[in-house]
Amino acid sequence: MAEKASQICIVTVTGKDRVGIIARLANAMAKANINIVDVNQKIMEDTFVMTMAVDIGQATIDMGQIKKQLDRIGRQMALKISIQDESIFKAMHRV
């Protein structure tokens, strides 16, 4: 079976800072065979802000399932989490 091409997506996470945010997301990514290629996170006052570049090319679940999983984590941890294709993210955040 041929290996799928890489497909980079950007995950953005914002919410009140608390223990375990990165661990929870990294665990969910690992279970779905999603490779984290870059992480940038800051705490502004008490707000957690993170962008994570992930490669979903080898993922064992599709984009709809990934979004559902991230929505569930967001609800459970009171975070706003979104994922979008890198090209869309770049177009929306062009300076």
C-alpha positions in Angstrom: 0.0 0.0 0.0 1.4 3.4 -1.0 2.1 5.9 1.7 -0.2 8.9 1.8 1.4 12.4 1.1 1.8 14.6 4.1 -1.1 17.0 4.8 -0.3 19.8 7.2 -3.1 21.3 9.2 -3.0 24.0 11.9 -4.7 23.5 15.2 -5.4 26.6 17.3 -6.3 26.4 21.0 -7.3 29.2 23.3 -8.8 29.1 26.8 -8.0 29.4 30.5 -4.6 28.0 31.3 -4.7 24.7 33.2 -2.5 21.6 33.7 -2.6 19.0 30.9 -3.8 20.8 27.8 -0.8 19.9 25.7 -0.6 16.4 27.1 -4.3 15.8 26.3 -4.0 17.0 22.7 -0.7 15.2 22.1 -2.3 12.0 23.4 -5.3 12.4 21.1 -3.0 13.1 18.1 -0.8 10.0 18.9 -3.8 7.7 19.1 -5.0 8.9 15.7 -1.5 8.5 14.2 -1.2 12.3 13.6 2.3 13.7 13.7 2.9 17.0 15.6 5.4 18.9 13.5 5.5 22.2 15.4 4.1 23.7 18.5 4.0 27.4 19.6 2.3 28.3 22.9 2.1 31.2 25.2 0.3 32.2 28.3 -1.2 35.7 28.1 -2.3 36.8 31.5 -4.2 33.5 32.4 -5.2 32.7 28.8 -3.5 29.7 27.1 -2.8 30.3 23.4 -1.3 27.6 21.2 -0.9 26.9 17.5 0.1 23.4 16.6 1.1 22.2 13.1 0.1 18.6 12.5 0.5 16.2 9.7 -2.7 14.3 9.1 -1.5 12.5 6.0 -1.1 9.1 7.9 -4.1 9.7 10.2 -6.2 6.6 11.1 -9.3 8.9 11.2 -10.7 11.4 8.7 -10.9 15.2 9.1 -14.6 15.0 10.3 -13.6 12.6 13.1 -10.6 14.7 14.0 -12.8 17.8 14.3 -15.3 15.8 16.5 -12.5 14.6 18.8 -11.1 18.1 19.1 -14.6 19.5 19.8 -15.1 16.9 22.6 -11.7 17.8 24.2 -12.6 21.5 23.9 -15.9 21.0 25.7 -14.3 18.8 28.4 -11.5 21.3 29.0 -13.4 24.6 28.3 -11.1 25.4 25.4 -11.8 26.8 21.9 -10.1 24.4 19.5 -10.1 24.6 15.7 -8.2 22.8 12.9 -7.8 23.9 9.3 -5.7 23.1 6.3 -2.4 25.0 6.4 -3.1 26.8 3.1 -6.5 28.1 4.4 -4.8 29.1 7.7 -2.1 31.0 5.8 -4.6 32.7 3.5 -6.7 33.9 6.5 -3.7 35.1 8.4 -1.8 36.8 5.7 -0.4 40.2 6.9 
